[in-house]
Amino acid sequence: MTTLSIQMLRKRYGTKEALRGVTFSVEPGRVVGILGPNGSGKTTLLKLIAGLLTPTDGEVIVDGGTGRGRLHENVAYLPDAPSLYPWASVAGSAEQHRRLFADFDPGAFEDMRASLGLEPSAKVGSLSKGGVEQLGLALTLSRRALITVLDEPLLGVDMHARGELLHGIVRGLRPDAIVLITSHLISDLEPLLDDVIMLRDGEIVLSGDAEELRAKYGLTVENIYRQELAS
């Protein structure tokens, strides 16, 4: 059963076409890397899937249905710069998420908070950039959403915390859940990926099962990306 289906998705900003008829589908239980250079349409694609933008044309179909309400209900989204209230504490931010999202799991958040060393009483405004990134990711991953969308979740995160965050991305996911993730740190991300979609200038250049692509090219996903996106 296909959980996520993207059909001829287009998005224009004035005369600029950020996405040009993107089409793909994702089966349940897959982690998908959305890869491409700056300006390739990655963030626009993720915002459309999260229901934060309206497509110029085409559809985002989640679990057989469409509409922004359906996307908001089923998609957990982490932007590349998490917007959290600086005056709120770590624990207060979790409580806000519990009230906003019926699928938020406080126990899962507490486990991730403790593993990352985030103090419950610490104010968001007192955290480092990496600390804010860690908190935003912990809050997003603590939702038991059908689709989790992560835009550059490793930016500003040091090497020590990066492994824990990557582990947290797949830990405790619903068996039918989908994760869509962008990152320029492809070598760190690669072990998680089941599928890969490479974008350039708003179009899909290459897509497929990550293991099959590695076997076909005899290269890592990172080196396939360098070869295909540099050509």
N, C-alpha and C positions, 0 to 999 in steps of 0.2 A: 504493500500500500504506500503510495506517495503522500507524504505529510505536507511537503512544501512544493508548490509548483509556480514557477515564474514564467509568464507567457507574454512574449513580445513586448517587454517592458521598455518604455521610452520616457525620458525626462528632459525637458528643455528649460533653461533659464534664459529667457529672452531669445536671442538668436543662437545661443550656445546649446548644443545637444550633449548632455552629460552621459546619457545612456541611449544606445541605438539598437533597440529591438533585442534585448537580452532575454534568452530563454534557457531555462534549465529546471530540473526537478531534483529533490533530495528525499531519500528514503529515511524512515525512522532509524534512530540510533547511530547517526553518522556525524562526524566532526569534519566540517568543510572549511578549507582555507581559501579565502578570497584574496588573491594576490595581484598586485599591479603597482606601477609607479604612481607618484602623486599626480592627481588630475585624471586618473584612469576611470573614475566613476565608482570606486569602492564604497566611499562613505555615502554617496547618493543612493546606491543600491541598498545598503543596510538601513538607511532611514526610510526608504520606501517599504521594506519588509517589516520594519517596526511600526509603520503607520504614521510616521512623523511628517512625511511628504505625500502629496497626491501625484500619482503618475500622470504624465501627459497622455500616455496611451499604454495599453496593456493591462495585465492583472497580476496581483499577488494572491495566490490561493493557498490558504492554510487549512489543513484537515478538511478539505472539500468545500470550504466557504470563503467568501470575500468580505470586504468592508473594513473600515478603520476600527470599529468597535471590536471586531473579531481579532484583529491584529493586536490591539492593545491588551486584550484579555489573554492571548496565547503567546505573546512575544515579550521576553525580557531583554532590554536593550541597555548596553553600556557605551556611551559616547567616548570619543578619544580624550575628552576633558570632562570628567564626572562633575555634575553640578550638585553639590551638597552645601547645606547651610553652614557657613563657617562658625556660627555661634552654637551649633548643635554639638552634643557629645557623640562619641562613637555609639554608645548605647542608645542615645536619643535618636540617632539616624536609623538604627535598626527598628526602633519602635515606630518611627514614621513609616518605614517600609511595611511593617506588619499591618498598619492601619490602611495603607494604600492598596496593598496587593493581597488578595485572598490566598494566593499560592506561596506566600513568604513563609519560610521555615525557620523560626527563631533558633531551634536547636542546631541546625546546619550552620547558621551564621555564627553562633557561639563557638562551635568547633573551629571554624576557619579564623575567627577573630583571635582565638587563643593561640592557634598555630602560627599566626603572623605577628604575635606580640603586640597587638593593638589594645591599649588600655581602654576599658569601657568608659572611664570618666574623661578621657582626653578630648579636647575640643577639636573639631575638624580644622579650624583656622590655625591651630598650633601644630598640625601635622606637616611633615615634609611633603614635597610633591609626590614622592614615591608612596608615602603613607596614605595620601588621599587616593592615589590610584589603587592601592591595596584595599582600602575600605570600599571604594566604589565597586571593585570586582567582587569582593566578598558579599556585598549586599545583592548584587545582580545574580550571582551564582546560588544564593540562598533562596531564590524563587524556584519553584518546581514547574517552570514554564515548559510548554511544548517545544518552543524554539528560543534559544538564547543567542543573542547577537552581540558580539564583542568587537569594538573598533579600536585597534591598537591598545590592547589591555596591558601590554608589558612596558609601555613608555614610562620612563622615570623609575622603573623598578630595578633594584640592584640584583646582582647575580644570586645572592643568598636567598632572597624572597622569590625570585623568578621560578625556581623549581617548585616551591610550595604552591604558587599560584597556578602553574601549569597542571600540577596534580589536582588542584581544586576544581579546575575546569571540567574534568570528567568524573570526579568523585561524587557519588550520590545522585547522578543524573537519572531521570526517569529512563526506563529501557527504550521508550519510543521517542526520546528527546532528540533534537537536532541542535548542533552548535555551529554557528557561522562566525568565523573569526578572521580579522585582518591583522597583519603584522609585517613590518619590515625585517623582523628578527626571524627569518624563515628557518634557519638551522635550529633554533630553540623550539620553534613551533612544530617542525616536521614530524617528530615522533607521535604526535597526537592525531595527525591528519588521516582521515579515511578517503577523502575526496579533495580535489584541487580544482579551482576555477581561476584562470588567469585573464585579467582584463587589460586592455589598452585602448585609449581613446573611446571609452564607452562601449566596447565590443568584446566578446569572449574570443581570446586568441587560442586558448587550449583549455580543455577540461577533461576530467576522468578520475578513475580510481587511482589513488596515490601509489599503491604497490604496483599496479599494472603499468603506470607511467614510468616508474623506476626501472622495471624490467624491460620495457620497450626501448628506453633511451640509454640504459646502462649508467644512469646518473642519479644523484640525489635530486629531490624536488627543488632545492635551492639552485643547483646547477642547471636544471632544466629551465627554471625561471630565467636565469641569467642568459641562457642560450636563446630562448624564444622571445623574450622581451627586449633583447638587445638587437635582434635581427630586423 
